Amino acid sequence: MQRFLRAVAVLTAALLLVLCLPSCQDKTLAGRSFYFPLDAEPRQLDPQVSTDRSSMTVAAALFEGLTRLDENGKAVPAAAQWTVSEDRMTYTFTLRESQWSNGEPVTADDFLFGIQRAVQPSTRSSLASQLFDIVGAEDINEGRAELSSLGVRVQDYRTLIITLREPNDAFPERVASTPFMPCNRAFFESTGGKYGLEKDYVLTNGPFMLSRWSHGEYLVIKKHEGYHDQESILPAAVRYVIGQVEDPVTSLAEGNLDAAEISPSQVEAAREENLQLIPLEDTISYLWMNNTAKGLTKEETRRALREALQWDALTALIGEAGYTVATGYTAPAAVLHGGEPYRTEANGLVPETVGGGTVTAAQAQQHLAEGMAAEGLTTLPKMTLLCADDEFSQNLARYILQSWQKNLGLYFTMEALPEAELETRVRVGNYELALCASQAEGLTALEALGEYASSSTHNLARFSDADYDVLYESARTGDMTREKLERLEAALQEACPCVPLFFKTRYFALAEEVSGMVIRPFGGGAFGAEIDFRGAGKPE
């Protein structure tokens, strides 16, 4: 626990990790070009619909919302300043004077049209739920209301007014996400259905503009001189290189890249090359249970599987591998609204297990019998535990299977898969039991816990519980407090949709002389980009 708390103190005192030397605003560092990898080709540079990591990464540099997130994860003015009504339900955004990449002024109607596109059923945007705080948005998206009922209106060309269904203190942070970004109505209609697919069909309002797009090879973005805050943007251009980088450490050391994620096994080589290392505590490895699979639909059964674990043996194996035992359903980097770390020593959760000395095998067996009876089963179906094909994962799977055999009399099989195949199986729900790591899709503890809501599109356990949904809505709206989140997480622990096992650390490496970059955990969350390079510089 002390090791974990030290990690929290070091890594999450602020949400966003910033590397900025005192001279980072020195003009000798400005005007440089930077090089970053993209794992895959962006599918479409359309903020209202793009969900793949590559598209969101590039879109976050090309477009700007009404707000953006600062280095602490707090919303700050971006394309607009704002005020809030006394009842906290009406936001008035006043746009800054700024231009589209074709020189036309950015107007309030551009933001209205972007929001309208995101919620319209015909757009089929999987991001639409991010706008459901707005009056009428959910009903419009579900086809129950006309677009005219949307609680967004233009007062004049620089003023946009948004009305919420109920107060939500986190709404300014939500507005920084991609579906809230603007879309020029006339330009969109002129693309004939090709919006965002080619350079000529992309019009942007952010700090950078798209200069070249060679499909399958690279994209080049350059500084947008018509951006309202262009004086603070240091890089002259950025090139995204498309495709997996075989040896990122060498590419960084030789100047072919300026920042890249590296594997834990490459950390020592990065140190030898004097690269800057940024650890991110944003990933949890879980024992996933498919809550829709026969035999796993009842929480009593799932709790029995958790309780039967020989936790002492598992934690010893986890510690020997250099990982930190998980203390709940949120990673150490998850924060409260405003950037304060959510996890504390007081609210850490430890599962009740036979190996932890908190329950007996007989109690676990009783819960298993109750779960099977509730599902109308006399025996539990044969199941397969999926895991990655590395030695540690297979050993961990064997320990778990042995626990169930010893304490519950259950004999399940194991199947080792390449990591990419394992992740795909879990993501699409083609599994019964699985050992697999996962990152939350948002920066906050609320977003991590919200992934278990029935409406979530990242609900890997396929968990659904009406009482949990009510608690989540209570935590999501009104005054957002640590106490609400702790009650929500406690309910999740009780329902046991899955079992958090250990925290994993990811690493970003930066070239030695680069400064001023912000590296965000959780892939940038709803903001959409892991790297904020607005203030990045490097000497000539």
C-alpha positions, -999 to 999 in steps of 0.1 A, spaced: 0 0 0 28 24 8 44 18 -26 10 25 -42 5 57 -22 40 69 -32 30 63 -68 -2 83 -64 17 112 -48 43 113 -75 21 106 -105 -13 121 -97 -7 151 -76 -17 167 -109 -37 148 -135 -15 158 -164 23 153 -164 41 183 -178 77 185 -189 86 221 -192 121 235 -187 122 271 -173 133 283 -208 105 266 -226 91 299 -237 125 311 -249 121 320 -286 151 298 -295 129 268 -287 100 280 -308 94 273 -345 107 237 -345 91 207 -362 81 176 -342 76 139 -351 51 115 -335 40 80 -344 4 70 -352 -4 33 -347 -29 33 -376 -44 55 -403 -70 79 -391 -104 67 -403 -120 101 -406 -110 135 -392 -146 143 -381 -149 152 -344 -186 144 -343 -181 107 -352 -145 97 -349 -137 72 -321 -105 55 -332 -74 67 -313 -56 79 -344 -84 101 -356 -90 116 -322 -53 123 -317 -51 144 -349 -85 160 -345 -76 173 -310 -47 193 -326 -68 205 -356 -100 215 -338 -108 234 -307 -139 232 -285 -155 259 -264 -132 248 -235 -101 227 -232 -84 209 -203 -54 225 -185 -25 205 -170 -46 197 -140 -76 183 -160 -97 214 -153 -117 232 -180 -103 265 -191 -115 289 -218 -106 278 -253 -126 290 -282 -149 309 -258 -153 324 -223 -184 314 -203 -207 323 -176 -232 301 -157 -267 310 -145 -276 310 -108 -294 276 -111 -263 261 -128 -283 249 -158 -276 276 -184 -242 282 -199 -235 313 -220 -204 310 -242 -189 341 -257 -166 332 -286 -131 347 -290 -123 362 -324 -108 334 -344 -106 320 -379 -112 287 -397 -82 274 -417 -97 290 -448 -97 324 -432 -134 327 -425 -145 337 -390 -156 310 -365 -191 317 -353 -216 305 -327 -236 287 -355 -205 266 -362 -207 252 -327 -245 248 -329 -242 228 -361 -215 206 -347 -236 197 -317 -267 192 -339 -248 168 -361 -236 148 -331 -271 142 -316 -290 137 -349 -299 100 -353 -289 102 -390 -253 109 -380 -252 76 -361 -225 90 -337 -215 67 -309 -203 99 -291 -239 113 -289 -243 102 -253 -216 127 -242 -241 155 -250 -271 140 -232 -267 165 -204 -283 191 -228 -320 196 -229 -336 174 -256 -303 158 -268 -312 122 -257 -348 124 -270 -336 137 -304 -309 110 -306 -335 83 -298 -359 97 -324 -385 109 -298 -381 146 -305 -374 171 -333 -340 189 -336 -357 222 -327 -362 210 -291 -324 209 -285 -313 232 -257 -287 250 -277 -293 284 -294 -274 312 -310 -279 346 -295 -256 363 -320 -226 353 -341 -203 353 -310 -228 340 -284 -239 304 -278 -263 294 -250 -266 258 -238 -293 247 -213 -289 215 -193 -315 191 -180 -301 194 -145 -270 209 -129 -237 191 -137 -205 207 -123 -184 186 -147 -201 200 -178 -173 225 -187 -149 195 -188 -173 176 -209 -175 205 -234 -138 200 -241 -145 166 -258 -146 161 -295 -184 160 -303 -187 195 -289 -162 209 -315 -175 231 -343 -184 222 -378 -188 248 -406 -222 242 -420 -216 255 -455 -183 236 -458 -197 204 -445 -226 205 -470 -201 213 -499 -181 180 -492 -209 158 -506 -205 132 -479 -167 132 -479 -162 154 -449 -130 145 -430 -119 118 -454 -92 138 -474 -72 169 -468 -95 189 -492 -125 179 -471 -111 191 -437 -117 226 -424 -104 233 -389 -104 260 -362 -77 248 -338 -40 258 -332 -29 237 -362 -42 231 -397 -38 201 -420 -11 206 -445 -6 171 -461 -22 137 -458 -4 109 -475 -26 79 -467 -8 50 -451 23 70 -447 20 103 -428 1 135 -420 16 169 -416 0 197 -396 13 232 -394 7 262 -371 -25 280 -378 -18 317 -379 -55 326 -378 -59 309 -344 -69 333 -316 -40 324 -294 -14 317 -320 14 335 -301 15 308 -275 18 279 -300 55 271 -303 58 243 -329 59 253 -366 48 219 -378 41 183 -367 45 152 -387 25 121 -377 42 89 -390 16 62 -396 23 26 -386 39 6 -358 75 17 -349 97 -14 -344 123 3 -322 109 36 -307 140 40 -284 164 41 -314 140 64 -333 139 88 -304 176 87 -298 184 94 -335 159 123 -337 134 105 -360 107 108 -333 102 133 -304 78 113 -282 65 77 -283 50 51 -260 75 23 -251 71 -10 -235 83 -17 -199 111 -39 -213 124 -9 -232 127 14 -202 163 5 -194 174 11 -230 156 45 -229 175 54 -198 208 45 -214 200 69 -243 192 97 -218 156 99 -230 130 115 -207 106 89 -192 70 96 -182 53 67 -162 15 66 -164 -4 47 -138 -36 44 -158 -41 7 -166 -57 -21 -145 -54 -58 -153 -87 -75 -145 -102 -110 -141 -131 -103 -165 -163 -122 -161 -188 -120 -190 -220 -112 -170 -242 -124 -199 -226 -159 -201 -246 -188 -186 -235 -193 -151 -222 -158 -146 -254 -137 -146 -259 -137 -108 -237 -116 -85 -236 -144 -59 -218 -166 -84 -194 -139 -94 -186 -131 -58 -180 -168 -51 -154 -169 -78 -137 -138 -63 -139 -151 -27 -124 -185 -37 -92 -169 -50 -60 -177 -31 -52 -140 -28 -20 -145 -8 -5 -166 -36 -18 -143 -63 -4 -111 -47 30 -128 -42 31 -136 -79 20 -101 -89 46 -85 -66 74 -107 -80 65 -95 -115 69 -59 -104 32 -49 -104 11 -32 -77 -19 -51 -64 -51 -32 -74 -71 -15 -46 -103 -9 -65 -119 -2 -99 -101 30 -106 -64 34 -116 -41 56 -95 -41 83 -122 -79 88 -120 -90 120 -104 -119 139 -91 -135 169 -109 -108 195 -108 -77 173 -107 -74 160 -72 -65 122 -70 -95 101 -62 -78 71 -46 -66 75 -10 -53 51 16 -87 53 33 -109 44 3 -88 15 -12 -108 -17 -16 -94 -52 -10 -115 -82 -21 -128 -107 5 -111 -140 -4 -101 -173 11 -65 -165 5 -70 -131 21 -83 -147 53 -116 -128 52 -139 -156 41 -139 -194 43 -141 -219 15 -175 -230 29 -188 -194 26 -176 -192 -10 -193 -225 -17 -225 -213 -2 -225 -182 -24 -219 -203 -54 -249 -225 -46 -271 -195 -41 -260 -180 -74 -266 -213 -93 -300 -217 -77 -310 -181 -86 -301 -189 -122 -318 -223 -122 -286 -243 -125 -276 -275 -106 -240 -274 -118 -219 -246 -133 -212 -249 -170 -176 -257 -181 -158 -224 -189 -125 -213 -204 -102 -187 -188 -85 -167 -216 -51 -151 -210 -22 -136 -229 4 -161 -241 33 -147 -220 47 -167 -191 35 -144 -163 -1 -143 -176 -2 -181 -180 11 -186 -145 -14 -162 -131 -42 -180 -149 -30 -213 -135 -31 -199 -99 -66 -188 -104 -78 -221 -119 -61 -239 -90 -79 -217 -65 -113 -225 -80 -105 -262 -81 -93 -263 -45 -120 -241 -29 -151 -246 -51 -144 -279 -69 -146 -263 -103 -125 -275 -132 -121 -249 -159 -97 -248 -188 -72 -222 -199 -65 -208 -234 -35 -186 -241 -38 -161 -269 -17 -134 -285 -24 -101 -266 -41 -84 -296 -65 -113 -301 -72 -115 -264 -81 -78 -262 -104 -82 -293 -122 -111 -277 -128 -92 -245 -139 -61 -263 -165 -78 -284 -177 -101 -256 -165 -133 -271 -153 -148 -238 -165 -163 -205 -136 -156 -182 -105 -136 -192 -73 -120 -178 -69 -87 -197 -57 -52 -190 -79 -22 -197 -77 16 -196 -107 37 -187 -118 60 -215 -120 91 -193 -96 110 -171 -118 110 -139 -129 83 -114 -165 90 -124 -158 81 -160 -140 49 -150 -169 38 -128 -194 50 -154 -181 23 -177 -202 -2 -157 -234 17 -163 -259 -1 -186 -256 27 -212 -218 25 -214 -203 14 -248 -171 3 -229 -188 -21 -205 -164 -50 -211 -180 -71 -184 -215 -67 -200 -227 -57 -165 -262 -43 -161 -279 -33 -128 -307 -9 -124 -297 1 -88 -261 8 -100 -274 30 -128 -294 51 -103 -263 55 -81 -242 65 -112 -267 91 -123 -267 106 -88 -229 107 -88 -229 122 -124 -253 150 -117 -255 178 -92 -227 182 -67 -200 158 -75 -183 146 -44 -158 119 -33 -184 104 -11 -208 98 -40 -180 81 -60 -170 59 -30 -206 47 -26 -207 40 -63 -175 20 -62 -187 1 -31 -218 -9 -50 -196 -22 -78 -175 -42 -53 -207 -58 -40 -220 -67 -75 -186 -79 -86 -189 -76 -124 -151 -84 -126 -121 -85 -102 -94 -58 -104 -61 -76 -100 -32 -52 -104 -21 -18 -117 1 -17 -147 24 12 -156 27 25 -191 57 46 -203 62 75 -226 97 84 -237 106 119 -250 137 130 -268 164 144 -245 161 181 -254 123 183 -258 105 205 -233 70 218 -227 50 187 -236 20 175 -216 15 137 -215 -20 128 -205 -30 95 -189 -59 73 -202 -50 82 -238 -62 117 -232 -97 106 -222 -126 124 -239 -102 152 -248 -88 128 -274 -50 132 -273 -23 118 -251 2 145 -261 -4 182 -259 24 199 -277 11 235 -279 40 247 -258 66 222 -269 100 234 -279 135 222 -286 168 239 -294 181 242 -329 
